[in-house]
Amino acid sequence: MAAEAGMRVNVASLLALGDDTVELLGERKDGEALAQACAGARMLRSACRSESDDLEVQMKEYQEKIKSCKEKIEKTKSETIADDELNALQKEMEEKLQDEQCLRQDLRAVRDELDNLDSQRDSIEQRKEALRKMEKEMMKAQNMLSMCVSVTKIMPNFEDKDKISGYIVDKNMKKLERFEFDKTTPPVDICNNLWKMV
């Protein structure tokens, strides 16, 4: 079969690739990993399309053979051939019809896989765009924090969730003095104390 000569797609492998892609997207990877996953999906899609084309060519060949068999049967019926020969031709035609039906099922499965790959690719593209936006927002927030630190000389500590804490820094961002307040401390007292430290 021409399809066996080309690349065959194993459904279990395809599903495993889909699971790996979903797992990959579940983790917070950078855009490069997403691009690699997208390239893998495109390669698989290309292989599926190639197999689909091979199956269509084979289907046409089988349809021509079936047509030829039908013509032979009609011709032999008109020439009143032996029953054994007629039975053999009918059996051959039935086998060709079964082969065609199998090819149609394979073609349907390949088309379903292609649709699935298209939706996965769209999902990957959407996630890549969301990642780009998040990176842009993070860069914007870092720039804003850097500007606030250089203006106020106060570097907050975001890791300590239980208290309001941070450092007073100099113009080279060197930590000079640590500060720490309870969350229950009134904001006015915090501002006054920080002002005295600066």
N, C-alpha and C positions, 0 to 999 in steps of 0.2 A: 504494500500500500504506500502511496506517495506520502501520506500523513505521517507514517512511522519513520520515513527518511528525514522529515523535518523535525522541528522541536515540538515535543508533546507536552501539554500542560497537565500536570497532576493536580486534581482538585484539592487533595489534602495539602499539597505544598502551597497551593494558592491560598487556601484558608490560613495556613500557618503564616504565610507572608502577610496576610491581612491582619492576623493577631499581632505579629511583630510590629507592624506599622502602627496599630492602635496603641500598643504598649509604648512604642517609641514616642508617640504623640502625647501619651499620658504623662511621661516624664518631661521635665522642663529642660529641653535641649535647645541648643542654639539653632539659628536659621540654616546653618550648613548641614546639620543632621536631617532637617526637614527636606532640604533640597536633595540630599542623597536618597531619601525615602521616595521622594517624588520621581527622581530619575529611575529608581528601581521599578516603580509602578508603571512608568512609561515604557521601559524595556519589556516588562511582562505583557503590557497591552499590545506592544508591537508583535511579540511572539504569538499572542492569541489571534491577532488580525491575520498574521501569516498562515496560521493553522486554519483559520476560517476560510481564507482564500483557497487553500489546498482542498479543503472539504467541498467547497463549491465546485471546483474543477472536477473532483471525483464524482460529485453528484451528477454533473452534466454528462460525464462519461457513462455513468450507469444508466442515465435516462436514455442516452443514445442506444446503449445495448438493449435496454428494455424495449425501446421502439423497434429495434432490429429483430428482437425475439418475437414481438407481436406480428411483425410483417412476415416472419418465417412461418409462424403458426397459421396465419391466414392463408399463406401460399400453400402450405402443406395440406391444410383442410381442403382447399380447392382442388388439389391434386390427389385427394383421397389416399393419404399415406397410411402406413401401419399404425395401429394404436400405441404400440410401444414407443415409437419415435415421437408421436404427439404427446404422450405422457412425459417423456424426457424433456421436451421443449417447454411444456407447462411447468414442470418442476424447476427448470432453469429460470423461467420468468418469475416464479414465486420467490426464488432465492434472491434474484436481482431486486425485486420489490422490497424484500426484507432488508437487504443491504441499503437500499435508498432510505428506508424508514430509520434505520440506525444512524445513517449519515445526517438525516434531518434532526434527530435528537442531539447528536454531537454538535451540530451547527447551532441549535437553540442554546445548548449549555455554554458554548463559546461566546455567543452574543450576551447571555446573562452575565458571564464573567467580565466581558468588556464594559457592560453597563455598571457593574459593581466597581470596576477599576476607575471608571469615569467619576463616579460619585466619591470614591476615596480621594482621587486627585483634587476634586473641587474642595473637599474637606481640608486637605493638606494646604491648598492655596489659601483658604480662609484662615487657617491657623497661622500660616506664615505671616499673613497681613496683620493678624491680631498681635503676633509676637513683635513685628516691626513697630506697631503703634505703642505697645507696652515699653519697648526699648526707648522709643522717642520720649514717652512720658517720663520714664525713669531718668533719662539724661536731663530733661527739663527740670525735674525735681532736684537732681544733684546740683545743677547749675544754680538753682534758686537757693538751696541750702548753702552752697559755697559763697554766694553773694551775701546772704544774711550773716554768715560767720565772719566774713571780712569786714562787714559794716559794724556789727555789734560786738565782735571779738568774743562771742559766746558760742561754744560748740556743744549742742545738746547730745545726751547719751540716750539713744532710742532703744537700746537693749534692756535697760533697767525699767521695767513696766510698773514696779511698785512705788517708785519715787521719781521726783523731778530732779534730774541730775545732769551733769555735764562738766565742761572745762572752760576756763577763761584762757584765751590763746593770744599770742602776740602777732605781729604782722606776718611772720613766717609760718604761722599756724603751729607754732610750738606750744605745747600745753604748759601753762604757767600755774594755774590753781584749779583745784577740783571744787565743785559745789554740789550740794545735795539738800533737797527740801522734801518734806512729807507732802503727799498729795492733798492733805487737808489744810496746808498753809494757804492763807488768803493770797490771791494774785498780787495785790498791792504790796504786801510784805516781801514776796519773792522779787518783785521788780526793784524795790528799794534796796534790798540786800545785794542784788546783782549790780545795781548802779554803783554802790559803794565799792564793790570788788573791782569793777572796771576802772 
